[in-house]
Amino acid sequence: MINLKAIIINGGNSLSSRLIGVQLEIEKLLIEHNVAYESIIVHQLPAHDLITANFASPTIISNSQKVEEADIVILLTPVFKGAYSGILKTFLDLLPQKALEGKSVIPVAIGGSIAHLLTLEYALKPVVSILGATHVTSPVYVVDKQITKENETFVVEHDVIYRLENAVKQALVLETIKA
């Protein structure tokens, strides 16, 4: 039995956004596959440390270590103006140069329309590559209308759950082969 660890890095700006609905679905999938996980909600980290690139911040060091210890890194971001969030970028900028080396990375974005589908390929993937990622799963792009909120519960369309599950399985297969 392989004990895998995942880290979910949420680059959203709210705990009530549809991105949280996506994160909850990912957490369910990780639990189903017996993958231990932790989450970093970037907007809850000290803003001053993020904005001033305070590499010596105990909070930044602690969260960078969580990334280092993970086998699977899941990047969640809303799409703003055709790119991933600046919130996520501030955290990625603080990671060591090869922080994603040897890890499976699952990029996930949510946006208002299908027009921003390639945001993950053209905006986020180059940064992930520079950080040393050797395996990036098929990105998962979600359109806002594929997630609704009913009585404080998020309802995610089956197609989205299917694509998230495929991305998680891709990462699990690679990590199992590496072990």
Rosetta silent file (secondary structure, phi, psi, omega in degrees, C-alpha in Angstrom):
SEQUENCE: MINLKAIIINGGNSLSSRLIGVQLEIEKLLIEHNVAYESIIVHQLPAHDLITANFASPTIISNSQKVEEADIVILLTPVFKGAYSGILKTFLDLLPQKALEGKSVIPVAIGGSIAHLLTLEYALKPVVSILGATHVTSPVYVVDKQITKENETFVVEHDVIYRLENAVKQALVLETIKA
SCORE:     score description
SCORE:     0.000 S_00000001
   1 L     0.000  124.136  179.708    0.000    0.000    0.000 S_00000001
   2 L   -91.815  131.023  177.029    1.460    3.323   -1.079 S_00000001
   3 L   -97.541  104.436 -179.587    0.833    6.285    1.190 S_00000001
   4 L  -100.729  149.670  177.401    0.444    9.318   -1.040 S_00000001
   5 E  -122.990  138.789  176.650    0.081   12.913    0.059 S_00000001
   6 E  -121.935  153.544  172.771   -1.582   15.702   -1.866 S_00000001
   7 E  -126.928  129.627  176.541   -1.630   19.428   -1.363 S_00000001
   8 E  -102.453  119.980  178.031   -4.458   21.562   -2.698 S_00000001
   9 E  -107.616  108.359 -176.000   -3.380   25.143   -3.359 S_00000001
  10 E   -97.240  112.989 -179.211   -6.475   27.307   -3.712 S_00000001
  11 L   -96.164   21.521  178.277   -5.770   30.626   -5.424 S_00000001
  12 L   -80.605  177.345 -177.565   -9.313   31.952   -5.096 S_00000001
  13 L  -118.110   15.362 -176.869  -10.397   35.016   -3.171 S_00000001
  14 L  -156.181  149.517  175.662  -13.413   33.698   -1.257 S_00000001
  15 L   -91.309    0.803  179.227  -14.521   30.761    0.835 S_00000001
  16 L  -116.442    9.708 -177.763  -17.996   30.905   -0.703 S_00000001
  17 L   -79.689  166.271  177.068  -17.017   30.847   -4.382 S_00000001
  18 H   -61.629  -25.420  178.541  -17.714   28.058   -6.850 S_00000001
  19 H   -60.366  -34.799  176.275  -13.998   27.250   -6.664 S_00000001
  20 H   -64.776  -37.338  175.775  -14.631   25.920   -3.150 S_00000001
  21 H   -59.653  -40.974  176.492  -17.279   23.627   -4.655 S_00000001
  22 H   -65.322  -44.083  179.841  -14.632   22.248   -7.003 S_00000001
  23 H   -59.727  -41.938 -179.868  -12.200   21.854   -4.109 S_00000001
  24 H   -62.213  -37.667  177.021  -14.774   19.893   -2.108 S_00000001
  25 H   -65.916  -40.832  178.059  -15.235   17.483   -5.035 S_00000001
  26 H   -63.489  -42.801  178.471  -11.466   17.007   -5.282 S_00000001
  27 H   -59.633  -41.842  177.581  -11.281   16.321   -1.550 S_00000001
  28 H   -59.622  -43.706 -179.600  -13.977   13.630   -1.915 S_00000001
  29 H   -63.836  -41.421  178.866  -11.978   12.000   -4.713 S_00000001
  30 H   -63.422  -41.610  178.091   -8.776   12.038   -2.664 S_00000001
  31 H   -62.819  -44.274  179.286  -10.582   10.446    0.274 S_00000001
  32 H   -58.638  -32.629 -178.216  -12.070    7.773   -2.025 S_00000001
  33 L   -98.588   13.927  177.185   -8.554    6.912   -3.220 S_00000001
  34 L    56.785   40.536  177.468   -7.066    6.975    0.312 S_00000001
  35 L  -103.473  121.640  175.782   -4.827    9.950   -0.430 S_00000001
  36 E   -69.663  144.956 -179.493   -3.955   12.114    2.560 S_00000001
  37 E  -148.367  158.063  170.396   -4.237   15.809    1.769 S_00000001
  38 E  -132.835  163.754  178.886   -3.892   19.290    3.135 S_00000001
  39 E  -125.932  144.622  171.043   -5.076   22.586    1.719 S_00000001
  40 E  -117.617  115.867  175.015   -3.496   25.977    1.400 S_00000001
  41 E   -97.009   98.949 -168.105   -6.032   28.754    0.964 S_00000001
  42 H   -57.679  -39.122 -177.177   -3.632   31.385   -0.328 S_00000001
  43 H   -67.686  -10.173  176.517   -5.810   34.423    0.428 S_00000001
  44 H   -92.023   -7.000  175.846   -5.733   33.427    4.105 S_00000001
  45 L   -76.613  160.624 -178.656   -1.927   33.633    4.254 S_00000001
  46 L   -59.990  115.895 -176.895   -0.401   36.908    5.462 S_00000001
  47 H   -57.568  -40.235 -179.033   -0.925   39.353    2.586 S_00000001
  48 H   -60.937  -41.139  179.912    2.155   41.384    3.511 S_00000001
  49 H   -66.448  -38.234  178.989    4.356   38.290    3.270 S_00000001
  50 H   -68.257  -48.539 -174.123    2.897   37.371   -0.117 S_00000001
  51 H   -69.492  -34.518 -178.604    3.094   40.859   -1.609 S_00000001
  52 L   -94.240    6.708 -179.727    6.588   41.605   -0.337 S_00000001
  53 L    51.617   54.540 -179.169    7.875   38.114   -1.214 S_00000001
  54 L   -82.269   87.078 -179.512    8.928   37.460    2.363 S_00000001
  55 L   -64.095  -19.876 -177.864   10.755   34.156    1.931 S_00000001
  56 L   -89.554   -2.760 -179.622   11.683   34.233    5.639 S_00000001
  57 L   -62.523  127.716  177.800    8.076   34.288    6.841 S_00000001
  58 H   -57.066  -36.580  179.446    7.393   31.300    9.123 S_00000001
  59 H   -67.627  -42.004  179.225    3.954   30.909    7.510 S_00000001
  60 H   -66.797  -43.718  178.625    5.400   30.912    3.995 S_00000001
  61 H   -59.992  -45.635 -179.496    8.150   28.473    5.011 S_00000001
  62 H   -61.057  -44.341 -178.795    5.598   26.153    6.631 S_00000001
  63 H   -73.519  -32.811  174.372    3.333   26.158    3.583 S_00000001
  64 H   -64.090  -36.502  178.406    6.239   25.719    1.174 S_00000001
  65 H   -65.887  -35.370  176.339    7.236   22.660    3.186 S_00000001
  66 H   -60.732  -39.413  177.888    3.720   21.237    2.721 S_00000001
  67 H   -66.587  -43.944 -179.838    4.262   21.504   -1.035 S_00000001
  68 H   -59.053  -37.548 -176.120    7.689   19.893   -0.725 S_00000001
  69 H   -80.816  -11.838 -176.149    6.240   16.931    1.205 S_00000001
  70 L   -82.760  149.812  172.381    3.396   16.308   -1.256 S_00000001
  71 L   -91.613  -33.944 -177.217    3.413   13.772   -4.062 S_00000001
  72 E  -122.997  131.832  178.258    0.495   15.428   -5.850 S_00000001
  73 E  -118.048  122.916 -179.654   -0.046   19.184   -6.143 S_00000001
  74 E  -111.079  119.071 -178.397   -3.482   20.434   -7.134 S_00000001
  75 E  -103.180  119.352  179.020   -3.622   24.063   -8.265 S_00000001
  76 E  -111.274  132.665  179.933   -7.040   25.717   -8.141 S_00000001
  77 E  -151.183  143.656  165.657   -7.620   29.123   -9.643 S_00000001
  78 E   -79.292  161.005  175.599  -10.356   31.343  -10.944 S_00000001
  79 E  -100.487  125.118  175.603   -9.687   32.924  -14.333 S_00000001
  80 E  -123.657  123.168  176.864   -9.371   36.701  -14.313 S_00000001
  81 L    50.933   42.528  175.021   -8.752   38.599  -17.548 S_00000001
  82 L    77.080   15.264 -179.621   -7.557   35.494  -19.355 S_00000001
  83 E  -143.829  166.648  175.723   -5.044   34.384  -16.726 S_00000001
  84 E   -71.030  167.533 -171.542   -4.844   32.540  -13.438 S_00000001
  85 L   -70.274  145.917  173.325   -5.263   34.586  -10.273 S_00000001
  86 H   -63.307  -28.630  177.575   -2.642   36.962   -8.944 S_00000001
  87 H   -60.804  -47.820  178.335   -3.345   35.447   -5.549 S_00000001
  88 H   -63.621  -41.700 -178.378   -2.060   32.086   -6.766 S_00000001
  89 H   -59.588  -40.666 -179.093    0.888   33.773   -8.508 S_00000001
  90 H   -60.630  -36.268  178.950    2.070   35.447   -5.289 S_00000001
  91 H   -75.113  -44.885  179.818    2.343   32.030   -3.622 S_00000001
  92 H   -58.880  -35.136  178.653    3.943   30.269   -6.586 S_00000001
  93 L   -63.277  -23.046 -178.048    6.563   33.035   -6.697 S_00000001
  94 L   -92.456   -5.704  178.316    7.612   32.112   -3.158 S_00000001
  95 L   -77.853  149.912  176.030    8.172   28.427   -3.865 S_00000001
  96 L   -58.864  157.025 -174.083   11.731   27.196   -4.413 S_00000001
  97 L   -50.329  -40.993 -178.166   12.898   26.990   -8.044 S_00000001
  98 L  -114.378   37.723 -175.510   12.262   23.232   -8.381 S_00000001
  99 L   -61.434  -25.295 -177.001    9.425   22.907   -5.868 S_00000001
 100 L  -104.024    7.716 -179.301    7.294   20.785   -8.204 S_00000001
 101 E   -63.286  132.704  177.746   10.052   18.479   -9.415 S_00000001
 102 L    75.950   10.424 -178.416    9.053   14.823   -9.232 S_00000001
 103 L  -113.324  153.825  170.673    5.439   15.662   -8.404 S_00000001
 104 E   -89.828  132.073 -178.203    2.220   15.167  -10.292 S_00000001
 105 E  -117.342  131.929  177.152    0.461   18.480  -10.815 S_00000001
 106 E  -115.197  106.800  177.187   -3.254   18.843  -11.495 S_00000001
 107 E   -87.171  130.167 -179.078   -4.196   22.302  -12.812 S_00000001
 108 E  -134.391  130.744  178.954   -7.852   23.256  -12.312 S_00000001
 109 E  -134.034  154.655  175.156   -9.488   26.555  -13.255 S_00000001
 110 E  -128.761  134.702 -178.560  -12.964   27.994  -13.210 S_00000001
 111 E  -145.393  171.203 -175.133  -14.094   30.791  -15.477 S_00000001
 112 L   -73.276  -25.977 -178.890  -17.138   32.568  -16.798 S_00000001
 113 L  -149.859  166.619  178.856  -17.030   31.118  -20.295 S_00000001
 114 H   -66.934  -14.745 -177.570  -15.386   28.500  -22.461 S_00000001
 115 H   -59.142  -22.810 -177.695  -13.439   31.347  -24.108 S_00000001
 116 H  -101.945   18.514 -177.455  -10.752   31.043  -21.431 S_00000001
 117 L   -52.726  -38.223 -175.819  -10.291   27.290  -21.827 S_00000001
 118 L   -85.389    3.592  178.857   -6.631   27.622  -22.837 S_00000001
 119 H   -53.964  -42.354 -178.094   -5.706   29.761  -19.838 S_00000001
 120 H   -65.715  -39.303 -179.310   -4.255   26.733  -18.076 S_00000001
 121 H   -70.102  -44.273 -171.458   -2.126   25.759  -21.087 S_00000001
 122 H   -95.456  -20.777 -178.562   -0.804   29.208  -21.957 S_00000001
 123 H  -108.152  -50.578 -174.322   -0.671   30.995  -18.610 S_00000001
 124 H   -85.412  -40.957 -174.626   -0.283   28.483  -15.780 S_00000001
 125 H   -58.303  -39.942  177.784    1.500   25.544  -17.410 S_00000001
 126 H   -61.465  -38.001  179.524    4.707   27.495  -18.239 S_00000001
 127 H   -68.186  -41.906  178.295    5.065   28.579  -14.598 S_00000001
 128 H   -60.703  -40.804  178.772    4.428   25.034  -13.398 S_00000001
 129 H   -64.777  -42.803  178.951    7.115   23.801  -15.803 S_00000001
 130 H   -61.987  -31.141  178.716    9.632   26.368  -14.569 S_00000001
 131 L   -80.523    7.210  170.761    8.942   25.108  -11.041 S_00000001
 132 L    94.354    6.328 -178.772   10.148   21.688  -12.194 S_00000001
 133 E   -58.837  128.034  179.119    6.905   19.797  -12.721 S_00000001
 134 L  -100.783  -19.014  176.720    7.676   16.626  -14.600 S_00000001
 135 E  -139.234  115.653  176.049    4.095   15.409  -14.924 S_00000001
 136 E  -115.341  122.631 -179.759    1.142   17.700  -15.441 S_00000001
 137 L   -69.326  172.960  172.572   -2.198   15.945  -15.859 S_00000001
 138 L   -57.887  128.247  179.753   -4.789   17.014  -18.363 S_00000001
 139 L   -65.529  152.916  177.142   -5.991   20.390  -17.096 S_00000001
 140 E  -116.561  115.200  177.535   -9.568   20.661  -15.866 S_00000001
 141 E  -108.938  129.918 -176.617  -11.415   23.813  -16.893 S_00000001
 142 E  -118.972  133.365  174.845  -14.824   24.431  -15.361 S_00000001
 143 E   -89.348  137.563 -177.373  -17.372   26.978  -16.547 S_00000001
 144 H   -42.397  -44.862 -174.140  -19.154   28.834  -13.725 S_00000001
 145 H   -68.476   -7.575  177.655  -22.581   27.590  -14.764 S_00000001
 146 H   -82.439   -0.564  178.737  -21.451   23.980  -14.205 S_00000001
 147 E  -133.052  127.988  176.530  -21.581   24.612  -10.460 S_00000001
 148 E  -123.412  164.811  178.609  -24.600   25.840   -8.563 S_00000001
 149 E  -120.733  122.330 -179.573  -25.214   26.468   -4.915 S_00000001
 150 E  -127.028  117.202  178.824  -28.325   25.032   -3.301 S_00000001
 151 L    51.922   50.427  177.929  -28.979   25.518    0.414 S_00000001
 152 L    66.895   12.132  177.531  -25.306   26.226    1.188 S_00000001
 153 E  -118.369  136.447  177.530  -24.273   23.094   -0.745 S_00000001
 154 E   -84.822  137.808  175.500  -22.443   23.144   -4.051 S_00000001
 155 E  -116.011  116.512 -176.770  -23.815   21.012   -6.864 S_00000001
 156 E  -106.643  131.505 -179.453  -21.180   20.165   -9.454 S_00000001
 157 L   -59.291  147.528 -177.730  -22.189   18.761  -12.851 S_00000001
 158 H   -58.322  -36.735  178.886  -21.289   15.121  -13.446 S_00000001
 159 H   -58.863  -40.782  179.221  -19.081   16.018  -16.420 S_00000001
 160 H   -66.261  -45.799  179.094  -16.880   18.124  -14.155 S_00000001
 161 H   -60.333  -41.313  178.343  -16.654   15.384  -11.528 S_00000001
 162 H   -60.238  -46.232 -179.535  -15.750   12.891  -14.265 S_00000001
 163 H   -68.575  -36.428  175.747  -12.937   15.104  -15.565 S_00000001
 164 H   -64.542  -42.968  179.638  -11.645   15.757  -12.048 S_00000001
 165 H   -62.595  -41.028  177.534  -11.665   12.034  -11.334 S_00000001
 166 H   -61.948  -41.225  179.160   -9.713   11.343  -14.525 S_00000001
 167 H   -65.141  -43.133  178.141   -7.088   13.930  -13.569 S_00000001
 168 H   -62.670  -43.271  179.400   -6.755   12.458  -10.062 S_00000001
 169 H   -63.441  -39.545  176.501   -6.459    8.956  -11.525 S_00000001
 170 H   -56.935  -47.103 -179.604   -3.753   10.132  -13.956 S_00000001
 171 H   -64.519  -41.054 -179.555   -1.756   11.475  -11.022 S_00000001
 172 H   -65.123  -40.470  178.676   -2.305    8.319   -8.973 S_00000001
 173 H   -61.309  -47.611 -179.635   -1.160    6.052  -11.790 S_00000001
 174 H   -61.490  -45.378 -178.504    2.045    8.027  -12.223 S_00000001
 175 H   -65.538  -34.468  177.478    2.755    8.115   -8.497 S_00000001
 176 H   -67.685  -40.654  178.129    2.134    4.370   -8.214 S_00000001
 177 H   -63.933  -41.334 -179.035    4.532    3.697  -11.094 S_00000001
 178 H   -63.938  -34.032 -177.582    7.202    5.893   -9.479 S_00000001
 179 L   -71.340    0.000    0.000    6.918    4.026   -6.188 S_00000001
